[in-house]
Amino acid sequence: MTYEDIVVSVEEGVATIAINRPENANKLRFQTALELLEALRHVRQTSDIDVVVLTGAGDKFFCIGGEHEELSSLDYSSVMPVIDLYEFIDTMPKPVIAAINGFAVGGGNVLHVVCDLAVAAPHAVFRQVGPMVGSFDAGYGTWYLEETIGRRRAKEMWYLNRKYSAEQALEMGLVNEIADDPVARAQEVAQTLRQRGSFAIGSLKTAFSGRHTGVAGQARMAHDLLLTAYRGTAEAEELSASFEQRREPDRSKFNR
């Protein structure tokens, strides 16, 4: 696939996706969000890709939020689908690791928070600036930040708009670890994840996500439970067979 705003590479079951707009501080625009969604959907549908590493091009910016594009209307065909992006990262069953190679500000900070794990470069900087520019994120940017670093810290980050170093981010639980080469380290972590059961990891991710996603999270958990029951139990096999054969089920095959 050819992209304009991102670069995608796949190696040993890991897809590394980089926002490739370093001259624009790796800001998200309409095109960027669409391409990230397309790349993530491809990963979701590709059986030999197990983990995603998400980063920014260059060594200065991970992402500093959204680019202000002039809206021709307020219908969703012209509004940047950033919430769709956050939701997809949060709910796709394959883990996403953020490799934070520089400034993660505004929507860029939210972007790494919705990922499953985060590795930061020593020079990474974290910040929310919304109220300084009359903006805010009253969804993933607040709920998930509070889950990650606690209520007081999350309010501090949003209300006071301070800059936080990688060390401070690690101390408050905003990232999992610091590495000189966060992409390489994230790829190592990804290989560790690949040694785990993919169904188990996906189910755990659903459980974490389901706390906030309501019926969507419950539906995913129910679906996954149904898969294990429908494909792997004597009860499901006998009931399916009896239905197809138009006979009464032999309950002795599954009632114990």
Phi, psi and omega in degrees: 000145179252129181238156179264323189251350181227162174236132183236132173227149181232128179212128177050048174078009181238126175264122175257120182245122180243129170291121190249062177225052185299331179290344176246027179058028181054037176292151174275134168234180182308311182298319181298311181298318179298317182292320177298317178298317180297316180295318180292322176296321177298316177300314181303325186264000184254117189291334183263014169247123187252332188218150176245138168249123183249127183212186176239151178289150180084190182234019181244324186234129164281299175186135179246031173103201186266148176272133183281104178258143181292129180270133175272337176200173180257011175284156190289351177289343182240001179265133181303127185278052184290326178292322175301321180295310178302314183297319182294316177300318184291327189254344178296142187286349179267137184291147178239124180252125177274128173252100191268103190264007181178218182294128172239098191234146176057234178299336176290326175291319177298320183301317180283331180295325180282350174286166185283318180223161181217131174242129185246145170288154180302332182265006181297148179230138184238138182196148166245129184241004188318300183298338178290336181241017178074027183236170179194163172232101184263033179224251179301324184293336178256310183300311185284331176294318177298319177299326187278315187239000180096158187296312183296314181296320180297317177294320177301315183295320181281320186281320189262343172060037179283159172270141179236134179283171177298320179297317178295320179297320178295317181298322182271359177087014180285331174230163181273324181198168179243138179214143179301323176241090187295330179291313179299318179294318178298323178293325175296315178299321178300320178293326174296316179298327181292342177276353179267165178292122184295323178293320179295315179298315179298321179291321177296318179298319177298320180296316177297314182293323186298339179300327183250344188264007171058232186296329179296315178293318178297319180297320179295316180296319179296319179299313181294322177296320178298321179301315182292323181285315187291327185264345192232012183237150177296325179301309182296320182295314182290318179295320178295316181296317181293325178296314181294325182270001177055052178224169175287141179292146175272096186291344178293342181282343181224346176274124181238000000 
